[in-house]
Amino acid sequence: MVSGMEIVEHSPTDGIYAPVGGEYAHAAEVRNPTRFLYTSGTMGLDPEGVAGQDIKAQIGLVWDNLRRLLEAADMTVDNVVRVVQYIRDVEYDEPVSRARVDALGGRLVPTIMMCAQTLVPEWLVEVEIIAAA
C-alpha cells in the first residue's frame, strides 16, 4: 500500500493462461488513488542525450531516468502500476524483463513487451510507465 492507495494484483488461474514467464500480473486494481503519473517513452540516454553502449547500459539508464521522473512527482517505483516496454531486438527480452523485476523489487504489475524498430538505431529500448499515488 502506498499512502492510502492499495494495489491489488489479479492473476486468476481458472479459465485463463498463466502470466508468461510468471514475471508480471494480468491485471492490477488501484484502489483510492488521488493522482496518476504517465510517462512518455523513456530511453536509455544519459543527461547529455547519449545512448548507453549496450542493452545492459541502456536499460540501467532507462530505470535511472524513470526514477528521476517519479521523484519529480514525489513518487517511487512502489507507485508504478503498469509498464510498457519496447525493444529493438527480441534478444533483449531477458535483460529488459530482469531489469523491470529488479527495479520493482519483485513486485508484479501488468506489463507488455513489444519488439519494434526504434526511430534511431542506437536506441535499443524504450519504456513507459503509469504510476499512481
C-alpha positions in Angstrom: 0.0 0.0 0.0 1.2 3.5 -0.9 -0.2 6.4 1.2 -3.8 5.2 1.4 -3.8 3.7 -2.0 -3.9 0.0 -2.4 -2.8 -2.1 -5.4 -4.4 -5.5 -5.7 -2.9 -7.9 -8.2 -5.3 -10.0 -10.2 -3.9 -13.1 -12.0 -6.7 -15.7 -11.9 -5.7 -19.3 -12.7 -9.0 -20.6 -13.8 -10.1 -20.2 -17.4 -7.1 -18.0 -18.5 -3.4 -18.8 -19.2 -0.8 -18.1 -16.6 1.3 -15.0 -17.0 4.1 -15.9 -19.4 7.3 -16.3 -17.5 5.5 -15.5 -14.3 7.1 -12.1 -14.1 4.0 -9.9 -14.4 0.4 -9.7 -13.3 -2.5 -10.0 -15.7 -4.2 -7.0 -14.0 -3.9 -4.6 -11.1 -6.7 -2.9 -9.4 -5.7 0.5 -8.0 -7.9 1.5 -5.0 -8.2 5.0 -3.7 -5.6 6.8 -5.9 -5.6 10.6 -5.8 -3.2 11.2 -8.7 -1.6 9.5 -11.6 1.7 9.9 -13.5 2.0 8.9 -17.2 5.5 9.0 -18.7 6.5 9.3 -22.3 8.6 6.5 -23.7 11.8 6.8 -21.7 15.1 5.8 -23.4 18.5 4.7 -22.2 20.1 8.1 -22.7 22.4 9.9 -20.3 21.9 13.5 -19.2 23.7 14.7 -22.4 21.3 12.6 -24.6 23.9 9.9 -25.4 22.7 6.3 -25.6 24.3 3.7 -23.5 26.7 1.4 -25.3 24.7 -1.8 -25.0 21.3 -3.1 -23.8 22.5 -3.5 -20.2 23.8 0.1 -20.0 20.6 1.4 -21.7 18.1 -0.4 -19.5 20.0 0.8 -16.5 19.7 4.4 -17.8 16.0 3.9 -18.5 15.3 2.9 -14.9 17.5 5.7 -13.6 15.6 8.2 -15.8 12.2 6.7 -14.7 13.2 7.0 -11.0 14.0 10.7 -11.6 10.6 11.3 -13.2 8.9 9.5 -10.3 10.9 11.6 -7.8 9.8 14.8 -9.6 6.2 13.7 -8.9 7.0 12.8 -5.3 6.7 9.1 -6.1 8.9 6.0 -6.2 8.9 2.7 -8.1 6.5 1.5 -5.5 3.9 3.7 -7.2 4.3 2.0 -10.6 1.1 0.2 -11.7 1.9 -0.5 -15.4 4.9 -0.9 -17.5 5.1 -0.9 -21.4 8.5 -1.9 -22.9 9.6 -1.6 -26.5 12.8 -3.5 -27.5 14.6 -3.2 -30.8 15.6 -6.9 -30.9 13.9 -10.0 -29.4 17.2 -10.9 -27.8 16.7 -8.0 -25.4 13.6 -9.6 -23.8 15.5 -11.3 -20.9 17.7 -8.4 -19.7 14.9 -5.9 -20.0 12.4 -8.2 -18.1 15.0 -8.9 -15.4 15.7 -5.1 -15.1 12.0 -4.5 -14.7 11.6 -7.1 -12.0 14.7 -5.9 -10.2 13.6 -2.2 -10.4 10.2 -3.1 -8.9 11.7 -5.2 -6.2 10.0 -8.3 -7.5 6.5 -6.7 -7.3 4.4 -7.9 -10.3 2.5 -5.3 -12.3 0.7 -5.5 -15.6 3.2 -5.2 -18.4 3.7 -5.7 -22.1 6.9 -6.0 -24.2 6.9 -5.3 -27.9 9.6 -5.7 -30.4 9.7 -2.6 -32.6 12.0 -0.6 -34.8 13.1 2.5 -32.9 13.5 5.9 -34.5 17.3 5.8 -34.0 19.2 2.5 -34.5 21.3 3.2 -31.4 18.2 3.3 -29.2 17.7 -0.3 -28.1 14.9 0.0 -25.5 12.2 2.4 -24.6 9.9 2.1 -21.5 6.8 4.0 -20.4 5.1 3.7 -17.1 1.9 4.6 -15.3 2.2 5.3 -11.6 -0.5 6.1 -9.0 -0.5 7.7 -5.6 
